[in-house]
């Protein structure tokens, strides 16, 4: 792909760039790539120095198309990342297993994705945006955004403490949960749908894996108040994390690492998988899982990726929603910029609704995962009326529900509701969800 030439400044010479992108993760770097493809003069500011560690290492097949559209895909394919052909779900006692194979989806083109070490993956995406002509500044934070008549005045602080300002007509906030600067949009949250959760995780060597191509699958082990992820990153390294409610962690009243180890010991399936595992780095803790902002767009500012919202990561939707929102945002602002205007109220609502609808599909599947009766339906050997291919498509990231997916997903949710009363499928044994360490039942 040829690199677009920088766009000429406006006649008045008011703006230093056409778009300021805050954050260099997948949302920010993909937005920068799309902006450069549309000849927008682009500045990306990232408060950290890349490469840096980040969680969220499992990609979805549905996200491949967005990455391909940026032009970065050949570099990803050549990057040596672990291929991911499906997802496996286990109960804590190991008696129930569900394997979803992506190429058995209801829709074509969802055959595989990658498991990625985010430090290397994010660096690759950001380098690609720079190669397309985006200016990238590491260790640079936005301290203040002031609306102007035709955009924003941004106050930036560099690593050495130097303060300077840039004027831009457009701001795309891809800074995640960070609040380094005050922004009213980030204070307005939707009512929470799930209890607050926390993740405790590390990288390990020696985690047991399936043979052959199944060895690249993400493995999810459900416990009483949450779940474990096991994500193979290369031949030796596996990312392993525990997600549970903040209340459960607080009740355990112990260090996160010890809590993690005790919870593994309480589950026969996790003991089997982690028997020979040794951590290769210190344990990390991340909280405040699952939130969503109320308004994702203003006249000249849009929230992308985790800045817009973050879902419980059980179905690995984070990176896909981040990159998809980046394309949606740039496709929206480019024609407005060419016309020399801000977004209309209708365009702002359309952006928010589009992302909300996309996230709603994952919200419903996440709710089913945490409900015991619905999880029994999900885990049964064959979901009634051959609904498994449709569920596989959604787990692969196809959240924009076409009619064949929509009606099957609705039937699945209906069966889940009926299961609470009539037990249409065999309920899971009470021992299937081992209690987490430190709870009253342990």
C-alpha positions as semicolon CSV with decimal commas, in nm:
position;residue;x (nm);y (nm);z (nm)
1;X;0,000;0,000;0,000
2;X;0,135;0,340;-0,092
3;X;0,162;0,599;0,183
4;X;-0,086;0,884;0,143
5;X;0,073;1,228;0,120
6;X;-0,004;1,461;0,411
7;X;-0,304;1,681;0,355
8;X;-0,243;2,051;0,316
9;X;-0,327;2,275;0,613
10;X;-0,648;2,471;0,603
11;X;-0,638;2,807;0,429
12;X;-0,651;2,988;0,758
13;X;-0,366;2,772;0,892
14;X;-0,545;2,738;1,226
15;X;-0,505;2,366;1,292
16;X;-0,178;2,186;1,359
17;X;-0,332;1,848;1,264
18;X;-0,663;1,724;1,131
19;X;-0,712;1,466;1,403
20;X;-0,562;1,403;1,747
21;X;-0,579;1,040;1,860
22;X;-0,528;0,983;2,232
23;X;-0,385;0,636;2,298
24;X;-0,171;0,407;2,086
25;X;-0,342;0,073;2,154
26;X;-0,537;-0,120;1,888
27;X;-0,820;0,138;1,874
28;X;-0,584;0,432;1,843
29;X;-0,338;0,275;1,601
30;X;-0,610;0,142;1,371
31;X;-0,787;0,480;1,379
32;X;-0,457;0,643;1,282
33;X;-0,412;0,402;0,991
34;X;-0,764;0,467;0,863
35;X;-0,721;0,843;0,907
36;X;-0,401;0,840;0,701
37;X;-0,574;0,638;0,430
38;X;-0,816;0,931;0,408
39;X;-0,531;1,186;0,393
40;X;-0,600;1,330;0,738
41;X;-0,297;1,482;0,913
42;X;-0,279;1,260;1,221
43;X;-0,112;1,291;1,561
44;X;-0,113;0,996;1,802
45;X;-0,012;1,061;2,162
46;X;0,057;0,766;2,391
47;X;0,144;0,818;2,757
48;X;0,351;0,497;2,782
49;X;0,664;0,394;2,598
50;X;0,601;0,104;2,360
51;X;0,647;-0,186;2,371
52;X;0,463;-0,230;2,699
53;X;0,273;-0,516;2,862
54;X;-0,102;-0,530;2,816
55;X;-0,372;-0,787;2,881
56;X;-0,638;-0,885;2,626
57;X;-0,438;-1,134;2,423
58;X;-0,704;-1,339;2,242
59;X;-0,836;-1,207;1,908
60;X;-1,158;-1,298;1,724
61;X;-1,196;-1,409;1,361
62;X;-1,448;-1,132;1,297
63;X;-1,176;-0,877;1,371
64;X;-0,957;-0,999;1,086
65;X;-1,143;-0,792;0,826
66;X;-1,076;-0,464;1,008
67;X;-0,707;-0,543;1,044
68;X;-0,693;-0,636;0,678
69;X;-0,853;-0,303;0,587
70;X;-0,574;-0,112;0,765
71;X;-0,315;-0,287;0,547
72;X;-0,133;-0,436;0,847
73;X;-0,256;-0,793;0,796
74;X;0,049;-0,931;0,606
75;X;0,270;-0,815;0,895
76;X;0,044;-0,992;1,145
77;X;0,051;-1,313;0,943
78;X;0,432;-1,291;0,925
79;X;0,456;-1,212;1,297
80;X;0,459;-1,573;1,416
81;X;0,160;-1,538;1,649
82;X;-0,020;-1,847;1,777
83;X;-0,312;-1,950;1,548
84;X;-0,647;-1,980;1,724
85;X;-0,904;-2,211;1,564
86;X;-1,162;-2,229;1,840
87;X;-1,256;-2,196;2,204
88;X;-1,301;-2,457;2,476
89;X;-1,522;-2,424;2,783
90;X;-1,492;-2,648;3,089
91;X;-1,666;-2,678;3,421
92;X;-1,444;-2,661;3,727
93;X;-1,479;-3,035;3,795
94;X;-1,384;-3,119;3,435
95;X;-1,696;-3,331;3,373
96;X;-1,853;-3,100;3,114
97;X;-1,668;-2,968;2,812
98;X;-1,779;-2,763;2,513
99;X;-1,550;-2,707;2,214
100;X;-1,649;-2,452;1,952
101;X;-1,459;-2,472;1,623
102;X;-1,470;-2,148;1,427
103;X;-1,489;-2,307;1,081
104;X;-1,813;-2,475;1,194
105;X;-1,979;-2,132;1,229
106;X;-2,310;-2,063;1,062
107;X;-2,144;-1,796;0,846
108;X;-1,835;-1,839;0,624
109;X;-1,504;-1,661;0,667
110;X;-1,461;-1,709;1,042
111;X;-1,203;-1,987;1,032
112;X;-0,933;-1,860;1,266
113;X;-0,773;-1,573;1,456
114;X;-0,454;-1,527;1,659
115;X;-0,345;-1,533;2,020
116;X;-0,107;-1,239;2,058
117;X;0,149;-1,106;2,299
118;X;0,005;-0,757;2,321
119;X;0,337;-0,575;2,365
120;X;0,455;-0,700;2,026
121;X;0,113;-0,687;1,858
122;X;0,036;-0,330;1,967
123;X;0,384;-0,216;1,862
124;X;0,328;-0,369;1,519
125;X;-0,003;-0,186;1,472
126;X;0,137;0,147;1,587
127;X;0,446;0,114;1,368
128;X;0,217;0,049;1,073
129;X;0,025;0,371;1,141
130;X;0,354;0,560;1,157
131;X;0,463;0,410;0,826
132;X;0,141;0,543;0,673
133;X;0,237;0,893;0,782
134;X;0,090;0,935;1,129
135;X;0,305;1,124;1,377
136;X;0,342;0,921;1,699
137;X;0,461;1,065;2,030
138;X;0,531;0,826;2,316
139;X;0,536;0,929;2,682
140;X;0,308;1,218;2,598
141;X;-0,013;1,275;2,793
142;X;-0,313;1,496;2,728
143;X;-0,373;1,712;3,034
144;X;-0,655;1,931;2,907
145;X;-0,900;1,957;2,619
146;X;-1,068;2,290;2,554
147;X;-1,345;2,315;2,294
148;X;-1,295;2,589;2,034
149;X;-1,524;2,723;1,765
150;X;-1,399;2,466;1,515
151;X;-1,240;2,189;1,721
152;X;-1,022;2,156;2,029
153;X;-0,716;2,305;2,190
154;X;-0,521;2,020;2,354
155;X;-0,262;2,076;2,624
156;X;0,007;1,804;2,613
157;X;0,286;1,713;2,854
158;X;0,598;1,535;2,726
159;X;0,818;1,293;2,919
160;X;1,052;1,574;3,027
161;X;0,762;1,782;3,156
162;X;0,748;2,019;2,861
163;X;0,399;2,156;2,810
164;X;0,274;2,255;2,467
165;X;-0,055;2,289;2,284
166;X;-0,198;2,169;1,954
167;X;-0,512;2,278;1,774
168;X;-0,720;2,016;1,595
169;X;-1,070;1,995;1,450
170;X;-1,115;1,631;1,562
171;X;-1,028;1,429;1,871
172;X;-1,059;1,051;1,891
173;X;-1,019;0,933;2,251
174;X;-0,874;0,581;2,257
175;X;-0,715;0,619;2,601
176;X;-0,911;0,335;2,761
177;X;-1,011;0,371;3,124
178;X;-0,753;0,643;3,186
179;X;-0,869;0,981;3,310
180;X;-0,555;1,187;3,272
181;X;-0,771;1,478;3,164
182;X;-1,124;1,575;3,261
183;X;-1,387;1,479;3,004
184;X;-1,755;1,499;3,085
185;X;-1,838;1,209;2,852
186;X;-1,634;0,973;3,066
187;X;-1,829;1,061;3,380
188;X;-2,164;0,956;3,232
189;X;-2,197;0,578;3,268
190;X;-2,476;0,341;3,182
191;X;-2,623;0,159;3,486
192;X;-2,402;-0,147;3,559
193;X;-2,539;-0,479;3,433
194;X;-2,297;-0,704;3,620
195;X;-2,123;-0,698;3,957
196;X;-1,784;-0,529;3,960
197;X;-1,516;-0,782;3,878
198;X;-1,142;-0,807;3,912
199;X;-0,880;-1,010;3,724
200;X;-0,564;-1,164;3,868
201;X;-0,323;-1,299;3,607
202;X;0,030;-1,387;3,502
203;X;0,221;-1,568;3,228
204;X;0,325;-1,931;3,284
205;X;0,542;-2,203;3,138
206;X;0,433;-2,565;3,160
207;X;0,055;-2,527;3,130
208;X;-0,102;-2,843;2,981
209;X;-0,239;-2,809;2,624
210;X;-0,427;-3,019;2,373
211;X;-0,232;-3,178;2,090
212;X;-0,223;-3,039;1,737
213;X;-0,410;-2,730;1,625
214;X;-0,641;-2,748;1,929
215;X;-0,337;-2,647;2,134
216;X;-0,392;-2,288;2,018
217;X;-0,749;-2,267;2,145
218;X;-0,843;-2,038;2,427
219;X;-0,955;-2,242;2,729
220;X;-1,220;-2,109;2,969
221;X;-1,282;-2,284;3,302
222;X;-1,595;-2,169;3,482
223;X;-1,594;-2,153;3,861
224;X;-1,867;-2,056;4,105
225;X;-1,819;-1,681;4,096
226;X;-1,625;-1,634;3,776
227;X;-1,384;-1,809;3,542
228;X;-1,026;-1,870;3,438
229;X;-0,873;-1,797;3,099
230;X;-0,581;-1,996;2,959
231;X;-0,441;-1,839;2,640
232;X;-0,142;-2,001;2,465
233;X;0,090;-1,726;2,340
234;X;0,377;-1,933;2,197
235;X;0,521;-2,282;2,231
236;X;0,603;-2,232;2,599
237;X;0,409;-1,935;2,735
238;X;0,045;-1,933;2,843
239;X;-0,146;-1,637;2,982
240;X;-0,361;-1,750;3,275
241;X;-0,605;-1,528;3,460
242;X;-0,878;-1,552;3,721
243;X;-1,185;-1,326;3,694
244;X;-1,421;-1,301;3,991
245;X;-1,631;-1,041;4,165
246;X;-1,466;-0,770;4,370
247;X;-1,681;-0,882;4,662
248;X;-1,541;-1,237;4,646
249;X;-1,185;-1,106;4,631
250;X;-1,253;-0,880;4,927
251;X;-1,411;-1,164;5,126
252;X;-1,107;-1,386;5,066
253;X;-0,895;-1,127;5,249
254;X;-0,565;-1,251;5,113
255;X;-0,303;-1,153;4,857
256;X;-0,419;-1,190;4,493
257;X;-0,143;-1,440;4,412
258;X;-0,236;-1,666;4,702
259;X;-0,605;-1,629;4,618
260;X;-0,528;-1,736;4,259
261;X;-0,333;-2,042;4,374
262;X;-0,599;-2,153;4,623
263;X;-0,869;-2,120;4,360
264;X;-0,669;-2,337;4,118
265;X;-0,628;-2,597;4,394
266;X;-1,007;-2,604;4,451
267;X;-1,081;-2,706;4,089
268;X;-0,999;-3,055;3,954
269;X;-0,985;-2,923;3,596
270;X;-0,753;-2,637;3,683
271;X;-0,531;-2,866;3,889
272;X;-0,499;-3,087;3,582
273;X;-0,410;-2,798;3,351
274;X;-0,178;-2,616;3,594
275;X;-0,002;-2,914;3,753
276;X;0,334;-2,838;3,587
277;X;0,295;-2,461;3,553
278;X;0,540;-2,203;3,684
279;X;0,487;-1,824;3,657
280;X;0,734;-1,627;3,447
281;X;0,644;-1,283;3,581
282;X;0,482;-1,121;3,882
283;X;0,106;-1,146;3,919
284;X;-0,095;-0,845;3,805
285;X;-0,441;-0,724;3,907
286;X;-0,691;-0,530;3,698
287;X;-1,030;-0,418;3,831
288;X;-1,338;-0,227;3,712
289;X;-1,431;-0,481;3,447
290;X;-1,752;-0,406;3,257
291;X;-1,871;-0,049;3,211
292;X;-2,017;0,157;2,928
293;X;-2,028;0,532;2,865
294;X;-2,366;0,688;2,793
295;X;-2,272;0,920;2,506
296;X;-1,988;0,814;2,279
297;X;-1,983;1,109;2,038
298;X;-1,998;1,485;2,053
299;X;-1,977;1,729;1,764
300;X;-1,600;1,685;1,721
301;X;-1,496;1,419;1,975
302;X;-1,557;1,043;1,972
303;X;-1,475;0,768;2,222
304;X;-1,318;0,450;2,083
305;X;-1,250;0,105;2,227
306;X;-1,214;0,086;2,604
307;X;-1,269;0,461;2,631
308;X;-1,625;0,395;2,511
309;X;-1,683;0,084;2,723
310;X;-1,542;-0,247;2,833
311;X;-1,726;-0,576;2,852
312;X;-1,644;-0,872;3,073
313;X;-1,366;-1,035;2,867
314;X;-1,497;-1,394;2,881
315;X;-1,567;-1,391;2,506
316;X;-1,253;-1,192;2,410
317;X;-1,449;-0,909;2,251
318;X;-1,221;-0,621;2,358
319;X;-0,973;-0,588;2,071
320;X;-1,240;-0,657;1,809
321;X;-1,472;-0,387;1,945
322;X;-1,177;-0,148;1,971
323;X;-1,062;-0,185;1,610
324;X;-1,418;-0,195;1,476
325;X;-1,506;0,129;1,656
326;X;-1,191;0,288;1,512
327;X;-1,305;0,223;1,156
328;X;-1,657;0,336;1,233
329;X;-1,530;0,662;1,385
330;X;-1,297;0,754;1,100
331;X;-1,558;0,666;0,838
332;X;-1,792;0,905;1,018
333;X;-1,562;1,205;1,063
334;X;-1,391;1,196;0,722
335;X;-1,687;1,326;0,516
336;X;-1,772;1,581;0,785
337;X;-1,412;1,704;0,779
338;X;-1,417;1,730;0,400
339;X;-1,733;1,941;0,427
340;X;-1,580;2,162;0,696
341;X;-1,847;2,086;0,955
342;X;-1,896;1,908;1,287
343;X;-2,099;1,593;1,334
344;X;-2,472;1,641;1,340
345;X;-2,677;1,528;1,641
346;X;-2,811;1,245;1,426
347;X;-2,459;1,128;1,336
348;X;-2,357;1,137;1,701
349;X;-2,656;0,923;1,799
350;X;-2,590;0,685;1,510
351;X;-2,233;0,623;1,626
352;X;-2,337;0,558;1,986
353;X;-2,624;0,330;1,884
354;X;-2,408;0,130;1,643
355;X;-2,151;0,049;1,911
356;X;-2,419;-0,013;2,170
357;X;-2,599;-0,262;1,941
358;X;-2,271;-0,439;1,867
359;X;-2,191;-0,466;2,238
360;X;-2,546;-0,574;2,329
361;X;-2,501;-0,913;2,161
362;X;-2,195;-0,985;2,374
363;X;-2,376;-0,852;2,683
364;X;-2,652;-1,110;2,637
365;X;-2,407;-1,396;2,586
366;X;-2,205;-1,287;2,891
367;X;-2,523;-1,281;3,102
368;X;-2,601;-1,636;2,984
369;X;-2,249;-1,748;3,080
370;X;-2,290;-1,632;3,440
371;X;-2,641;-1,775;3,484
372;X;-2,629;-2,142;3,593
373;X;-2,935;-2,252;3,397
374;X;-2,830;-2,069;3,081
375;X;-2,476;-2,202;3,111
376;X;-2,618;-2,556;3,126
377;X;-2,790;-2,489;2,791
378;X;-2,468;-2,347;2,648
379;X;-2,264;-2,645;2,767
380;X;-2,501;-2,926;2,667
381;X;-2,367;-3,168;2,408
382;X;-2,592;-3,028;2,139
383;X;-2,795;-2,715;2,201
384;X;-3,159;-2,783;2,096
385;X;-3,257;-2,714;1,732
386;X;-2,893;-2,720;1,619
387;X;-2,820;-2,372;1,749
388;X;-2,449;-2,437;1,813
389;X;-2,327;-2,306;1,472
390;X;-2,501;-1,975;1,543
391;X;-2,345;-1,954;1,891
392;X;-2,008;-2,035;1,737
393;X;-2,050;-1,745;1,494
394;X;-2,118;-1,504;1,781
395;X;-1,828;-1,640;1,988
396;X;-1,617;-1,577;1,676
397;X;-1,720;-1,212;1,698
398;X;-2,011;-1,184;1,455
399;X;-2,214;-0,953;1,677
400;X;-2,399;-0,775;1,396
401;X;-2,683;-1,025;1,378
402;X;-2,815;-1,103;1,033
403;X;-3,152;-1,281;1,019
404;X;-3,009;-1,638;1,028
405;X;-2,811;-1,546;1,340
406;X;-3,076;-1,325;1,498
407;X;-3,357;-1,577;1,517
408;X;-3,129;-1,860;1,631
409;X;-2,978;-1,645;1,905
410;X;-3,328;-1,543;2,017
411;X;-3,430;-1,908;2,034
412;X;-3,117;-1,985;2,238
413;X;-3,203;-1,708;2,485
414;X;-3,563;-1,836;2,502
415;X;-3,443;-2,189;2,580
416;X;-3,223;-2,040;2,853
417;X;-3,524;-1,873;3,011
418;X;-3,736;-2,188;2,987
419;X;-3,453;-2,390;3,141
420;X;-3,504;-2,210;3,470
421;X;-3,847;-2,372;3,502
422;X;-3,866;-2,688;3,293
423;X;-3,504;-2,812;3,262
424;X;-3,506;-2,874;2,888
425;X;-3,145;-2,990;2,911
426;X;-2,970;-3,176;3,190
427;X;-2,863;-2,934;3,466
428;X;-2,496;-2,920;3,552
429;X;-2,390;-3,103;3,866
430;X;-2,359;-2,875;4,166
431;X;-1,993;-2,978;4,191
432;X;-1,929;-2,850;3,838
433;X;-1,859;-2,499;3,963
434;X;-1,603;-2,537;4,237
435;X;-1,626;-2,252;4,489
436;X;-1,344;-2,003;4,475
437;X;-1,097;-2,009;4,758
438;X;-1,198;-1,817;5,064
439;X;-1,575;-1,841;5,018
440;X;-1,794;-1,996;5,281
441;X;-1,826;-2,318;5,082
442;X;-1,454;-2,371;5,041
